[in-house]
Amino acid sequence: MTETAIADLSRRSVLRAGVNLGNILLVTGQSTNGDPKGISPDMAATIANQLGVKVEYITYATPGAVADAADRDEWDIALIANEPKRAEKIAFCSAYVEIEATYLVRAGAPFKVVSDVDTPGVSIAVSARAAYDLYLSRKLKHATLHRAEGLSGAFDLFLNKKLDALAGLAPALIDNAKTEQGLVVLGGCYTSVQQAIGTQFGKVALNNFVERVIGEALVTGFVTELIEKHGVTGKLQAVGL
């Protein structure tokens, strides 16, 4: 399996890993050589190590940019959340971690649970093309989404335009709530974002190899070890736990 998987790489000696720098739970820092540090980079390095090749990180500011690069053959594997729209151009393997998504609202807002937010006239700020943006674009029936670049841009939009809610990953919203008075994060979630790894279509051997590595990483507890190593325990969890 290893040799056929290596044959699927654009350069047989290097695994190019497309990494989304915008997810601060999965990319938590930078090495002295400039490489990203975190759960996603470590998963990519593990796959490369088991293939017996070097890893090269191809970094992007947003997950949408990672997905767009599938058409340009810039990476061999992409480490972003699995979403139906993205799956039109990326062959996703199983998810390895999941992160709950909810809303940040102002104290005193008439929202008690996440389902209350989908109401006529409600305006929601969201990071453009994030997994939860794609999800809400499919599921919302009444509320209106207002998009900005990245979560920080969406947070600024929420504050400056006095929108009703900010959609995002729960841990990041909790951090946002600490920066301004009168903000609260709604309990519960409208979706659990499935962080996965994908390949280009047609790279069947590589896809199967990545699927095997993910499965082993979950069964052996390696993913949980990475969560602890990078200080994000309680903010996300390994799939299946």
Stockholm file with secondary structure:
# STOCKHOLM 1.0

chainA/1-241         MTETAIADLSRRSVLRAGVNLGNILLVTGQSTNGDPKGISPDMAATIANQLGVKVEYITYATPGAVADAADRDEWDIALIANEPKRAEKIAFCSAYVEIEATYLVRAGAPFKVVSDVDTPGVSIAVSARAAYDLYLSRKLKHATLHRAEGLSGAFDLFLNKKLDALAGLAPALIDNAKTEQGLVVLGGCYTSVQQAIGTQFGKVALNNFVERVIGEALVTGFVTELIEKHGVTGKLQAVGL
#=GR chainA/1-241 SS CHHHHHHTSSBTTEEEEEEETTCTTTCCEECTTSCEESHHHHHHHHHHHHHTSEEEEEEESSHHHHHHGGGGTCCSEEESBCCTTGGGTCEEEEEEEEEEEEEEEETTCSCSSGGGGCCTTCEEEEETTCHHHHHHHHHCSSCEEEEESHHHHHHHHHHHTTCSEEEEEHHHHHHHHTTSTTEEECSSCSEEEEEEEEECTTCHHHHHHHHHHHHHHHHTTHHHHHHHHTTCBTTBEETTC
#=GC SS_cons         CHHHHHHTSSBTTEEEEEEETTCTTTCCEECTTSCEESHHHHHHHHHHHHHTSEEEEEEESSHHHHHHGGGGTCCSEEESBCCTTGGGTCEEEEEEEEEEEEEEEETTCSCSSGGGGCCTTCEEEEETTCHHHHHHHHHCSSCEEEEESHHHHHHHHHHHTTCSEEEEEHHHHHHHHTTSTTEEECSSCSEEEEEEEEECTTCHHHHHHHHHHHHHHHHTTHHHHHHHHTTCBTTBEETTC
//
